[in-house]
Amino acid sequence: MSIVNVQIDLHELVNGSNTQVQLSVSQLVEKVLKRGEGKLSSTGAVSVSTGKYTGRSPKDKYIVKEASTADKIDWGTVNQPISKEHFDNLYTKVLEYLKNKEEIFVFKGFAGAEHSTRLPIQVINEFAWHNLFAQQLFIRPTEIDSSDQNEPFTIVSAPTFKANPDIDGTNSEAFIIVSFEKRVILIGGTEYAGEMKKSIFSIMNYLLPEQDILPMHCSANVSEEGEVALFFGLSGTGKTTLSADPNRKLIGDDEHGWSDHGVFNIEGGCYAKCVNLSREKEPQIFDAITFGAVLENVVINENTGLADYNDVSLTENTRAAYPIDAIDNIMLPSVAGHPDTIVFLTADAFGVLPPISKLSKEQAMYHFLSGYTSKLAGTERGITSPQVTFSTCFGSPFLPLDASRYAEMLGQKIEKHNANVFLVNTGWTGGEYGTGQRMNLSYTRAMVKAALNGELENAETAKDDIFGLEIPLQVPGVPNEVLIPEKTWTDKEAYHAKALNLASKFNENFKKFTNVSEEIVKLGGPLV
């Protein structure tokens, strides 16, 4: 099937008699309720269930192996190849499936807030609530702009269409397939809306480096003085929470690009975890969940419509999707200058990494490439308790290219713009997961504030004798004993054993990076 035929098919689908194009938020909410896809919470948010798929399904994600991209993709367990024949057959079946639906929904918007490099996208959905999700998460067009010369990328999503692995070349009924030549993302078999969001991020991770722009899995905010901060980390490490600072303007909560002009948000909304959410702890997120927002797998009281954010009976990966302008203190347009401070967030289940430490350039590159954290329960199917994981560049599931490409770009930009880099542990303290406790959020906020305000520039530090990290001995608003991990453990021998264990895991993981300089290995990693 040629690209011409694909475009004609998409054109026919988008302009079909059963297609609802660019409905407003109110119209989509009305459709959701009329079609029985969800219900309203007491705040006016749409509450939906995603069925058995309550998180991303990485084993069902593929990239079509095509002549123009075959030598560029980092093929493996993350970027699984699928043949053009299997894709074309599935694509044809899905389009026919959607053409026969009573209604389908189309949203047209953009990815990338930097006008000169933004990517036009269109999202074709079987579900009205998925189309509402797309409208809230991506950048909404404010006017017709004929200057966009880029060909749009199209998401075609049919959750109730199930693949047949024996015929379709998939691992299960679910599939998320990217064709770069056809500029199509084909999704079926899963109702989890996050697959749409992360698929667009994945293609941006392929397209942006070609324009010398670094795509980043991070949140970002900016001070009144224009000082920009980036927060890298996997889901559940605190990107959304820590970047939603009432004293700084939010640029975005999850995905950004770093160009020659500065930082820009790839999205137009936020996708916040809301397990145990409260107005007291996270007021900006709590108050953003109003009319038009989408609540995924959040239990709603049948009588009052009140959301119970403490109820994880459906999943711990409960989510809220809302437009960025639902937060008062934001940067619009979502663009800013070059970062002054970069924070790597990790949720250390071992409980041995310092709550904050300042990194040298070599340590920054080492920890960026390592991307260590604990994968939190519910973020992916099958994960029920925190597990140690190394996710290269804090986003390996979304990197189509070799990791060294992204790491080299980040290293160059850190050096060029003199950015300070910190490693912040939002995970466990006083013991490993199960015996210790999660780091106090107020302490983490105080440490991040001190880093952003430059209060740690000349702070007295102590070098961790296992990881080689420089640990500040004093941080305003944080008890001194919290700063040194060993002091929080009652069993010192157990601490040392666990720290050495984690150090060995770092060393073992880093062996896969065979093309990095010896200086990064020698000066960036553990001392043992």
N, C-alpha and C positions, 0 to 999 in steps of 0.2 A: 504494500500500500504506500503510495507516494505522499509527500507532504501536501501536494495540491489536493488530493482526494480527502485527506484528513481535514484540511481547511474547509472544503466544501461541506463535509459532513458536520463539522462544528457550526458552520454558518446555518445550515438547515436546522440543526438542533436549537440554536440560539433564537432563530426566527420562526420556530414552529408555533402552531396554534395553541399548544399546551404550555407555552413558555411565558413565565412572568419575569420581566426584566427590570432590574433596578427598583424594586419595591422599597418603600420607605420603611423605617423601623416600625412605625405603627402598623403599617399594612402587613409586615412580616409577623409581628406579634399576633395580629388578628388571625393570620393563616395558621400559625402554630396552634393556637387554641381551637380553631374550627376543625383542624385536621386531627386533633387529639394527640399531637406530638409532645405536648408539655402542658404545664399549668403555671399560673402566676403566683409568685411569692408575695408576702405582705408588702414588700418594697416595690413591687411591679416588675421584678426580674422574671424572666422565663426560666422555669425549672424543668430539666429534662434528665432522662436516664439514658446511658449509652449501652445498656445491655451487658453482655459478657466481656466486651472490650472496654475496659475502664482506663486504659493507658495505651501508649504506643506499642506497636507490635513489630519490633525490629527484624524478626525472622521472616516477616512477610513483605519486606521492603526490597525493591529491585531497581536496577538501572538497565535500560535496554543497551545491549552491546552493539554499537553502531560504528561505522568506519571512521567518522569524524571525531569520536570521543574515546575509542577503544584504548588508545595509547596514553590517554591523559588520566583516566579514572584509576584510583587506587583500589583495584578489585580485591575482594576478600569477603569475610563474614559480614562486614558492615555494608559494603557496596557489592551486593550480589548481582551477578549478570543474569539477564533473561534474554532470550532470542527475540529478534524482530518479528519472527513468525508468531510466536506465542503472544507477544504484545498486540500485534495487528488483529489477531483473532479475538482476543479479549476485548480490545477496543471496539471492534465492530459489534460484538455482542452487547456490550454495555450501552453503546449509542442506540441500538435498536431497542433495548430494554427501556431506556429513558424516553425514547420517542413514543412509546406506548403507554406511558404514565399519564394520568389525568392532568397533572400539573408538574412542572419542574421550574426551578428558580435560578436566575442568573444575576450575579453581581459583577460589575466592572469597576476596577480600581487600580491601585498601584502598590508596588513594594519599593521602598527606598524614598526617604524624604528629601534627599538632595536632588533637586529638580533636573539637573543636567544628566544624571545617571539613573534615574528611577526606571523601574520596569513595569510596563502595563501588564495587568493580569485580568483574567476573567474566571469566575468560579461558577460552575454549573452544578446544581444540587438537586437531589431527589427530595431532600427534606427542607422544609421552610426554615427550621431552626438552624440548620447548617448554614443556610444562606445568611441568616441573621448573624451568626457567629462570624462568618467571613466579613460582613459589613463592619462589625465591631472591631475585628482584629487587624484588618488591612487598611491601607490608606484610602480614604473615600475621596472621589473626585469632587472638586468644588466648581469646576467649570470645564467646558469642552476645550481641550487643548490639542490643536492639530499639529503642534510642533514635535510631539512624541513620534520619533521615527522607529523606535524599537518595536519589533513584532511581539504581540502579547504572549504570555505563557498562560495556558488554560488548565485549570483543575476540573476534571470530570469525576464527580463523586456519586456513586450509587450503592449506598450501604446495604440494601436488601438484595443486591445481586451477589450470589455466592459463586466463587470459582470452583472448578472441578480440578483438583491437583493432578489427576491422572491425564487430563486432556490439556489443561492450561499451563502446565509447567510451574505451578506454584507449590508452596509448602502446605497451604491450608486453603480454606474458603476465602480468607482475607488476602488482599493484595494492595500494595502502594507502589506504583511503577512510574518511573520517570523516563521519558524519551526526550533527550536534548535536541535531536534532529527535528522531531515533530513538535517540540515545545508543548508537550502535554504531560500532565500528571494524572494518572488513572488510579482511582481509589474505589474499592468495593469490599463488601463483606464485613466491614467494621463501621460502627456508628460513632467511634471516638473522633471528635472534631479536631483534636490536636494534631492528627495526621495531616490535615490540610495546612495548618500553620507551619509545621516543621518541614513539610515538603517544599514549601516556598523558600524557607531558610536554606534548605539543602541546595536548591538550584542557585540561590544567590552566592553560596559558598563556592560554586563552580564559575559563575559568571563574573563576579566582582574582581577576583584577582587578575583576570585578563585586562581589567581597566586600572590595574595597580591600586586597587582598593582592598583593604583587609576586612573581610567579614568576620564578625565577632559574636560569640554567644555570651553576651554580657548585658547588664543594665547600665544606665548612664544618667548622671545628673550634673547640674551646673550651679555654681554659687552666683550671688548677685554681682560679684566682681568678675564673673566669666570664667572661673576656674572649674575645669571639667574633671569629673571622676568616673572611672569605669569599674564595674563590679563583675568579675568573671566567676562562674560557678555553675554546677549542674542544678537541675530542678531540686528544690527543697533545701538549698544551701543558704538562701537568704537574699538572692539578687533583687527580687521584687520588694521585699520588706525593707531592706537597707537603703535602697535607692529612693524609696518613697519618704523623703525627708522634708518636713514642713519648712525648713530653712534653706532648701535648695530646690531649684526647678528640675522636674523630671524631664529627661529627654526621651527615655524609653526604658522598658523593664526587662527586655530579654534579648533583642537582636539589633546589632548596629554595624555600620560600616565606618572605616577610618580612611578618608581620602586625603589628598593634598590640601584640602580646604579645612579639614577637621572631622568631627564625628557627626553621624546622622543616624536616625532611627530607621530601621528597615520596615517597621510596622506602624500601624495607626491605632493600636489598642494594647491592652494588657491581658495576660492570661495567668491569673494569680491562683496559687494553691490557697485553699481556704479551710483546711482542716484546723480546728480549734481557733478559728478566726474570731476576734472580738474587737469592738470599737476601742477599748482601752489600749490594746497592744498595737493594733494596726488601723488607726482611724481613717486614713486615706483610702485604703482598700475597702474597708467595711462600708464607708459612706458612698463608694463608687457603684455599689451593687444596687442600682435603681432601675427604673423602667428602661427596657431594651437590653439590659445586661442578660447574660446567659449563665445559669448555674448548672453545672454538670455533676450529676450523681450526689447532690446535696439533699438530704432527707428534709422534707417539708411537712410541717404539722397540717394534717388534713382539715382541721377546724379553723385554725388561726392564720395559716399561710406562713407562719414564722419558720425561718431556716434554722435547723439545728446543726451548727457547724462542728459540734463535738461528736455527732453520730457518724461513725465510719463503717456502718453495716454494709454499704454498697462498695466502698473503696476508701482507702486513705488518700487517694489521689483526687479528692474533690476539687473542683475548679470553678473560677468565676472569670468570664470574659466580658470586658467592657471597653468602650472607646477611651483613648487617653485623655480626651477632654472631659471625662467624668471626674477627673482629679483637678482640683483648683490650681495647684501650683505647678504648672507645666511650661515647657518651652515650646512655643509654636511660632513658626514651623519647627519641627523637631530636629534642629541642626545647631551645632555649637562648634567651638574651636578645638584645638588639640588638647589631649588629656594632660593634666598636671599630676594626677595620682591614679594609680591602677591598683585594684584590690583583687587578689585571688582568694576566693572563698572555698573552704573545704569543710565538710562535716565528718570529722575524724572519729570513727567508731572505736578506735583503740584508746582514745582519750589521752594521747601522749604528745600531740603537736601543740605548740604554744597558741594561746588565743590571738596573739598578734606578733608578728616579727617583720623586720625590714629586710628586704632582699637586695643583694647585689645584682648586677646585670646578669652574671652567670647563673645565680640562683633563680632569678626571674625566668630565664630561658629553661632551666631545668624543671622548675615546677609548672611552667606553662606546658611543656611537652609531656610531663607526667600526668597532669590533670587529676591529681588524687582526690578522692572523696569516698563517702559511703553512699551507695545507691539506696535511696530511701524507699520504704514500703509504698507500693501503689503506683510509683512512677511508671513502671512497666509491668506487663502481665507476668505473674509468677513470682514477683518480688514481694515477700511478706514481712521481711525484717531487714534492717540495714546490712549491706554487704560491701566489703572492700572492693573498690574498683579504681582503675586508672583509665580516664577518658581523655585522650590526647587533645590538647588545646581546650579542655573543658567542654568539648562538644564533638567527640569522635563520631557519634552516630550520624552527624550531619555534614561530614567532610568528604566530598567526592574526590578531592585531590590528595596527594601525599602530604602528610602532616608537616613535613619539613618546609613546604611552601608557605604555610601560614606562620610557622614559628620564625622563619627568616624575616618575613615581612614585619612581624611584631617586634623582633629584636632591632631591626633597622629604625622603626618608628620610635621605640623607647629611647634609643640613643640620640636620634635626631632632635627630639622634642624634650629631652631631659626629664622624663616622667619618673616619679618615685613609685616603687612597687612594694606592696605589702602582702604577706600571707596571713589570712585571718581564719581561725578555726571556729566555726559556729557549731561544732559537733559536741563531743562529750568531754567532761572534765571530772577529775576525782576518781577515775576508773573507766574501764571500757564500757561499751553498751551493755546494759543489763545490771551493772553494779554502780557505775557513775551516774551523773545527771547531765542533761543538755545544758550547754553554756547559757548563762543568763543573758537574755536579749538586751537588757538595759546596759550590761557591761559591754556587749559587742557594739552597741550603738556609741557608747562613750569612747571606745577604742578607735572606731572608724572616724568619729568626729575629730579626735586628736590627730589622726593621720591626715585628714583632709585639711585641717587648719594649720598644719605645719608644726604642731606642738611636739612631734617626735623627731624632728630634723636633727636636733642636737641632744636628744635624750641619752642618758647613761644606759648602756645595754650590757647584757651578759650573753656569751655565746653558748648555745646548747651544745653539750659535748658529744651528742650522738648525731644530730641533724645539721649542726653547724650554723644554725639560724641565730641572728642577732635579736635578742628579746629585750624590749624596753623594761627597765626596772620600776618605772613609775608611769602611770597613765591617770590623768584626772578622772575621778569618779569610779575608779576600779580598785578594789583591794589588792595590795601588792602581792599577796600570796597566790592570787588567782593567775598572775602572769607567768609564773614558773610552773609548768605542768607537774613536775615531780613533787612539789610542795602540796599539791592538792590530793595526792595519793597517801593513804595510811600505810599501805604495804609498798615500801620502796623497792624491794627486790622484784615484786610483781611489775612495778612500773618499768624498771630497767629491762626486764625480759620482754615486755610488750613493746617497748620502744625499739629494742634491737630487732625484734620480729618485723616491725613495720619498716625499719631501715632496710632490712634485707629484701623486703617486697619492693621497695623503691629501686634498689640496685638491680634486682632481677628484671623488673619491668623495663628499666632503661636500656637493657641490653639490645632491645629491638631497634634502637635508634643508632644505626651504624654509620650514618653520614653527618653526625654532629661533631663539632670540634672537641678535642681532648680537654680543652680548657673548661668547657661547660660540664663535662663529666667530673673533672677533678675539683673544680671550685664551686660547682652548683649543687651537688648532691650530699648525702650523708657522709660523715667523717669516718664511719666504720663500714 
